[in-house]
Amino acid sequence: MSSEKVDAELKLGPVGPRPYWVVLVSVVIRAMHQIGGAVYLSSFLLDEIVGPPAFYLWLAVISGVALVGTETMRHRQLYREVAGLATIFKVVLLGIAFHGYLPETATVVAAFFAAALAAHLPKNIRHRLVF
């Protein structure tokens, strides 16, 4: 089966319009999210940082919500796509770690690993409808 035929058979989520300025702003928001996330992750990996610093935790949370908002403008059914489900999975893992149901460090690392995988999948997989 040719790759064009396989791509044609994939059901991708519908794409809506998004102003170009939103795309540019989302790049800055994504950079802020990575900074907040990096400090949050490092607080679990480095003994020198005691607990996640509140500023960076909130930077990661607020910028993450903003990113989902900008992505939802373009991908109206993000929650049904691989990318949206990966985001939900990441938030659930972080909640499990926060409440101590699983070892914090390993669970936070797993959440970041899953997020990195989902963010770097090819577009035809990342935006594929799951249900």
N, C-alpha and C positions, 0 to 999 in steps of 0.2 A: 504494500500500500504506500503510495507516495505521501510525502510530508504535507503537500497542499491538501490532499484529500482528508488526512487526519485532522489538520487545522480546521477544515470546513465542517467536520463533524462535531467539533467542540462547541458547546453552548456557552458563550461568554455573556456576562451581565450587560444589560443595556447601558449605553454611554450617553450622558446628557451634556449640555453646554456648560462651560465654566469659563468665566472671563480670564484673560491672560494675566491680569494683575493678581488674581487669586493664585495662579500657578507660581508666580514670582514670590508672593508672600509665603506660600506653602514651603518653598525652599528654605527661607529663613526660619520658619517655624520648625521644619525638620531638623535643621542644624541645632536649634535650641533644645529640641527634644533629645537629640543625641548627646548633648552636653549633660543635660539633667539625668538621662539614663546612664551615662558613663560614670558619673559620680555616685549615683544610686548603686550600680553594680559594684563599683570599687569599694563601697562601704561594707559589702559582704565579703569581699576578697582580701582586704587589707586590714590588719589588726590595728593600724594607726588611726583609722577612722572608726569612731564609736557610734554606731547607728547611722542611718542615712540622714544627712543634713536636711533640715526641713525645707530650706529654700530650693535645693536641687530636686527634692522629692516633688514639691509643688510645680516646679518648672517642668518636670517630666510629665506630670499628670495633666496640667493645663495645656501644654503644647500637644500632648497626645490627643486630648479631646478636640483641640483645634484642627489637628491633622485629620482625624476621622471626619470632622465637619467639611473640610476642603475636599477630601476624597469622596464623600457622599454627594457633593455637588455634581461630580462627574459620573460616579458609579452609583446609581440610584438604588441598587440592590446589593450594596456592599456586604451586608450581613449574610447574604446567600453565597457569596464568592469565597474562594480559598483565602484571600487576603483578609476579609472580614472575620471569617471563622478563626483564622490565626490570631487576630487581634483579641477576640473573645477568649481564646485559649490562653493567651499571654496574661490577660487580666485575671483569669481564674487561677492560673498558677501563682501569680503574685499575691492574690488573696489567700491562697492556701499557705504560702510561705509566711505571710503577715500574721495569720492566725495560728501558726505553729503546727499545722496538721502534718507537714512533711519538713524534713531538714531545710532550714532557711537558705543556706548558701547553695546547695545543690539545686533547689527548686528555682531560685532566682536565676541561676546560671542557665538552667533548662529553659526558662521563659525567654531569656535573651537569645539563646541559641535558636529557639523556634521562631522568634521574631526576625532574626537575621536571615534564616532560611526562607521564610515567607516573603520577606521584603526583596530578596534577590532572585526569586523565581522568574522565569520568562513571563512576559505579559499574558501570553495565551494560557498559561497555567494559573498565574496569580489571580486573574480575573475570571476564571472558569466558574460557572455556577455549580454548586454542590447539590443543592436541592431547589 
